[in-house]
Amino acid sequence: MKMFDIVLLLGLPASGKSEIRRLMASMSDQELEKDFHIGKTIDMDDFPYVFIMRKIDEALENINQPRLFYFSDEKPFIDPRNWLTLMHLLNEDYRDLKQKSMFKDELPSHFVMRRIDIASQKVGIQPRFQKLRKDILNQISKYIEKDAEGMLEQKYKSYPETFEGKTIMIEFARGGSDGSKMPLDFPFGYSHSLAQLDDDILRKSVIFYNWVTPAESRRKNSERANPDDPGSILHHGVPIEVMLKEYGTDDIFWLEKTSEKSNTVTVIKNSKKFMIPLGIFDNGSDRTTFLRSDPDLWDKNKVKEIKHALKSTFDQLFCSQK
């Protein structure tokens, strides 16, 4: 194998995951393959779904209807199984990507709501949109249509002519309440979310974990938050209560410690067992924040330093696959 098929890009919010993706997007295909075993990247992320769920709740609140997903704009999920709903939405995005599926027979907003209901049912949550009156659905549709259209446009734009020489990067963050003991309770943490991924993803994946402390995650989250750009991958902010209750800790080191093989995470799904290679990138000294700025302003020495550190982690991952 010359390059990774799928990289699961994990880490607490604001740990630097999206900045690393941005750096890779600036590199040549030759550099990515030679130094990082990465093909031209195809990016997937669950944040657009988190954002649109919050927009749906805003639409409902605007017409004095009960929220479906979050207690408020500043609070966590009403039903934490929605963390697993997000995984099934990623699964569907992956299958659509591989099949280059495109859906044009309904409004993007209707399509997204239907997909959320289907994904939710897979984790035991009853369909939510099916129960709403038609006039309420129409109000939601109008409110989220532009965002839903943009989401699907970006999704279809990522479809390549061929998957040869490509690496799929799937980014998400999972965790548990500050002070939680391991293992994290269902459905929190990486353990439960990873077990929801399609078998094909689990077979082909490696995990690149971008490490910062929870305190540093909170600091950087506050620093990056731009209230004028809440839907931005690089500049969105996570509410502080969510940071404490759902990202106060995570279980990646516990999963590594209890895995059946060193430098892996063991994922048990039904009767199947997957040993996913794990590489840990130490970003405790904040090597990534400068990458949010205009690439023309990037400090060349910092770029050289982070590329060297990234190469070390990816080399470790590549060797552990053999």
C-alpha positions, 0 to 999 in steps of 0.5 A: 500500500502506497498511501492511506485509504481513509484517515479518521481525523480525531481530537477535541474541538479546536485541537487543530484538526481543520487547520491540519486539513488546510495545510494539506490542501496547500501541499502538492500531490507529490509532497502529500504522497512522499512525506505523509502517505496521503493521496489528494484528500477528499474531506468529510466532517460531521460539523455541517450536520451539527450546524444544521440541527441547530438551525432547525431548532432556531427555526422552531423557536422562532415560531414558538415550537418545541426544539428537536435537538438541543435544549438551547443554543448554549446547551447539549443534545436533548438526546445524546444518541444524536452523537451516533446519528451523526455517525450514520450520516457520515456513513451515508455520505461515504456510501454516496461518495463511493457510488457518486449518488446525487439526489435532485427529486426533492428540495435540499432541505427536505432531503436533509431532514429525511436523512436525519430521520433515517439516521436517527432511527438506526440508533433508536430515536423515533422520527422527528420530522414525520410527526410535525405539521406540514406548515411547520415543516414548510417553515423549517424548510424555508429557514434552512434551505440555503444551508442545506443547498450549500451542504449538498453542493459541497458534498457533490463537488467533492466527488472525484472522477476516480478514487485512485490516488485519493485519501478520504479524511473523516473528521469528528470530535467525541468526548464525555463530561469533565471528570468522567471515569473510563470507560465513558457511558453510552453513547459518549466518546469514541468507543461508541461512535467508532462502533457505528461506522460502516465495516468498509470504513473500519477495515480501511481506516487509520486514526490520526489523533490530534492531542490537546488537553481539555483546558487547551481545547476550551481556550482555543475554542473561545479564541477561534469563535467568530459569532459572525461566521457560526457555520465555518469549519475554522471559526465556529465556537462550541458553547462552554456548557457543551465543552464541559459536559460533552468534551470535558474529557475523551477516551482515546488514551483509554482505548489505546491502553485497553486495545488488544494490540499496541498502537491501535484502537480495538473496535468491536462491532456486532461479532466483528473486531477491527484493530485500527492503527492509531497515531498521536500528534502532540499539539499541546504547544499549539503548532496549528493556530497560525494556519487559520490566517492567510497562507501567504502570511504563514511563517515558513519556519513554523510550516517546516516544523509542523510538517516534520512533526506530522510526517513523524506521526504519519510514518508511524501510522504507515509502518503500523499498517504493514 
